[in-house]
Amino acid sequence: MPTSLFISAMRTGVPLVAGWLLTLAVKAGVTIDSGNITAAVTVVLALAYYLAFRVLELVGTRLRGSFLQSVAGMALGWARPPSYPQVDALPPVTGTYTTRS
């Protein structure tokens, strides 16, 4: 699984799960009723939908098929896949430092 797919899935799934857990915490008396089941199913289906179209988008990118990539991207709300900037590491710190007292 490409790193960008994992990152984008986590960036979608974690807030959904966190919102669901906060909803349960507000109720303070967690009981298994149809509302809790509906919330859990909603989170799972939303994440499955996102992952399915994100994978199709990646397949379209690798096959150089802009049509598949565009259709999958539009199903996610934006025609282009996310791109995350490359972060370069800072050079190591050298030298002697003194502290004032």
Secondary structure, 3 states (H helix, E strand, C coil): CCHHHHHHHHHHHHHHHHHHHHHHHHHCCCCCCHHHHHHHHHHHHHHHHHHHHHHHHHHHHHCCCHHHHHHHHHHCCCCCCCCCCCCCCCCCCCCCCCCCC
